[in-house]
């Protein structure tokens, strides 16, 4: 471990990159995307075919409750071990990778691949740790992810950490220094994912990065209650990594805890102030319901709410407004006195109770208003609730003063803009 990063929550890692294969077939989007579009994953399956691919090393979230999930997980772990035996990876020891992701709209999002120290991460809502969750963690969603990770020899990350670095001292300088770095990859991503390029940081750039993180940490200790990084994407995956690490600690001599590979998790660090980083709303589509019955129940849950085709603009200035769409029509609720700070929180205050009473109902989280509308129009038993985007400048102050946000309060870009699996790291000796 590089001494200059001692005590910091984000560090260089022994990064594994695939070699001797078509990277455009290797790299696939985060497993928690397109959960209501199995045809997406079918297209990816057909495109990859028999080629070496990260698709063989992940379990799409839509398969987590499938009938063969245990067999699927065993096959994933076997493939990981086989890829390691075959020398499928090249290791870059004690390294960081600077990444430029050109999205399909032409914007470039910049990031830094390294590993987060799980001893400095806590997903509890009122945590005071250096690394915190941005949203409420659903404990029931952790065990399935633990099942995927606990016996895996390697990890592939889709978690993204955010840093509120207005002077852009951590990631910012690297964009002008790529001429000094070794280019590691440069290729197109599938299914509208844009293009990705990655460079290996030099020793001098690692020192520069360590100083910048240390400076930001000192400022966070002074001004932000110690919060330096927030988990922007992959909250539950990182929570699963934490659970696996705590489990491993229970089986290991405490003297060996600092050297456990499971103490760390590979991820990408992104500056909150990156112009290409846009916060998108995450909409809700409720399936398995009678739409009017569901909407009437929401009206009873918020008895002073207004419901109509179009809400008076004067009311909109003082209310939390939540549009809805179903096969027979659409409209909007204006909530005048919800107990939540956000529309997402207000909606879940109702939905959580409703779903407990109706075991046939289920909710899915959809990126893109048109996708949510389409799903609601396709089925007689579905209702889409459309939520507004969050101002990203409110994120860190909100976490400091109000704790973690309600789950799925925002998304960092559209589904095709999410991290694609590419880099890997060994998590078992």
TAWOHU-V444960 format. One record per pair of residues at least 6 apart in sequence whose C-alpha atoms are under 7 Angstrom apart, sorted by the first residue. I is the first residue (numbers start at 1). J is the second residue. If there is no record, write none. Layout:
# TAWOHU-V444960
i: <I;I>
j: <J;J>
This chain:
# TAWOHU-V444960
i: <1;2;4;4;5;5;8;9;9;9;10;10;10;10;11;11;11;12;12;12;12;12;13;13;13;13;13;13;14;14;14;14;14;14;15;15;15;15;15;15;15;16;16;16;16;16;16;16;17;17;17;17;17;18;18;18;19;19;19;21;24;24;24;24;25;25;26;26;26;27;27;27;27;27;27;28;28;28;28;29;29;29;29;30;30;30;30;30;31;31;31;31;32;32;33;34;35;35;54;56;56;57;57;57;58;63;64;73;77;80;80;81;95;96;96;96;96;96;97;97;97;97;97;97;98;98;98;98;98;98;98;99;99;99;99;99;99;100;100;100;100;100;100;100;101;101;101;101;101;101;102;102;102;102;102;103;103;103;103;104;104;104;107;108;109;109;109;110;111;111;111;111;112;112;112;112;113;113;113;114;114;114;115;115;115;115;116;116;116;116;117;117;117;118;118;118;119;120;120;120;121;121;121;121;122;122;122;123;123;123;123;125;125;125;126;126;128;128;129;129;130;130;130;130;131;131;131;131;132;132;132;133;133;133;133;134;134;134;134;134;134;135;135;135;135;135;135;136;136;136;136;137;137;142;142;142;145;145;146;146;150;153;153;153;154;154;154;154;155;155;155;155;156;156;156;156;157;157;157;158;158;158;158;158;159;159;159;159;159;160;160;160;160;160;160;160;160;161;161;161;161;161;161;161;161;162;162;162;162;162;162;162;162;163;163;163;163;163;163;164;164;164;165;165;166;169;170;170;170;171;178;181;181;181;181;182;182;183;183;183;184;184;184;185;185;186;186;186;187;187;187;188;188;188;189;192;193;193;217;220;220;220;224;225;241;245;245;249;261;261;262;262;266;277;277;278;278;279;279;279;279;279;279;279;280;280;280;280;280;280;281;281;281;281;281;281;281;282;282;282;282;282;282;282;282;283;283;283;283;283;283;283;283;284;284;284;284;284;284;284;285;285;285;285;285;285;285;285;285;286;286;286;286;286;286;286;287;287;287;287;287;287;288;288;288;288;288;289;289;289;290;291;291;291;291;298;299;301;304;305;305;305;305;306;306;306;307;307;307;308;308;308;309;309;309;310;310;311;319;319;319;320;320;320;320;321;321;321;321;322;322;322;322;322;322;322;323;323;323;323;323;324;324;324;324;324;324;324;325;325;325;325;325;325;326;326;326;326;326;327;327;327;327;338;339;340;343;344;344;344;345;355;355;366;367;367;368;369;372;373;376;376;376;389;390;399>
j: <94;94;207;210;11;210;214;116;117;120;114;115;116;117;114;115;116;94;95;96;114;115;93;94;95;96;114;115;91;92;93;94;95;425;91;92;93;95;423;424;425;89;90;91;92;423;424;425;89;90;91;423;424;88;89;90;88;89;90;52;187;188;189;190;48;53;52;53;54;53;54;189;420;421;422;54;55;420;421;418;419;420;421;158;418;419;420;421;58;59;60;61;60;61;415;40;61;62;421;76;79;76;79;80;76;69;144;148;152;153;154;153;201;112;113;114;200;201;112;113;198;199;200;201;111;112;113;198;199;200;201;110;111;112;197;198;199;108;109;110;111;196;197;198;108;109;110;195;196;197;108;109;194;195;196;193;194;195;417;192;193;194;276;276;274;276;277;270;171;268;269;270;171;268;269;270;267;268;269;266;267;268;264;265;266;267;264;265;266;267;263;264;265;242;263;264;263;129;130;131;129;130;131;132;129;131;132;132;133;137;239;136;403;404;403;404;225;226;226;227;226;227;228;229;227;228;229;230;229;230;231;230;231;235;404;230;231;232;399;404;405;404;405;406;407;408;409;404;405;406;407;236;407;236;239;240;237;240;240;244;244;426;427;428;424;425;426;427;424;425;426;427;421;423;424;425;266;267;421;234;267;419;420;421;233;234;238;267;268;231;232;233;234;267;268;269;270;229;230;231;232;267;268;269;270;229;230;231;232;269;270;271;272;228;229;230;270;271;272;271;272;273;271;272;273;212;209;212;213;271;199;199;200;201;202;199;200;198;199;200;198;199;200;197;198;196;197;198;195;196;197;194;195;196;195;416;416;417;228;226;227;228;400;400;265;262;263;257;427;428;427;428;425;412;413;412;413;389;390;392;410;411;412;413;389;410;411;412;413;414;387;388;389;390;409;410;411;365;366;367;387;408;409;410;411;365;366;367;369;372;385;386;387;363;364;365;366;384;385;386;363;364;365;372;376;382;383;384;385;361;362;363;364;382;383;384;361;362;363;381;382;383;360;361;362;381;382;361;381;382;381;326;381;382;383;350;305;350;336;333;334;335;336;333;334;335;332;333;334;331;332;333;330;331;332;331;332;332;334;335;336;334;335;336;343;332;333;334;335;332;333;334;343;385;386;387;331;332;333;385;386;330;331;332;383;384;385;386;331;373;376;383;384;385;376;377;382;383;384;376;377;379;380;346;346;346;387;387;406;409;406;361;362;372;414;415;414;386;384;384;382;383;384;410;410;405>
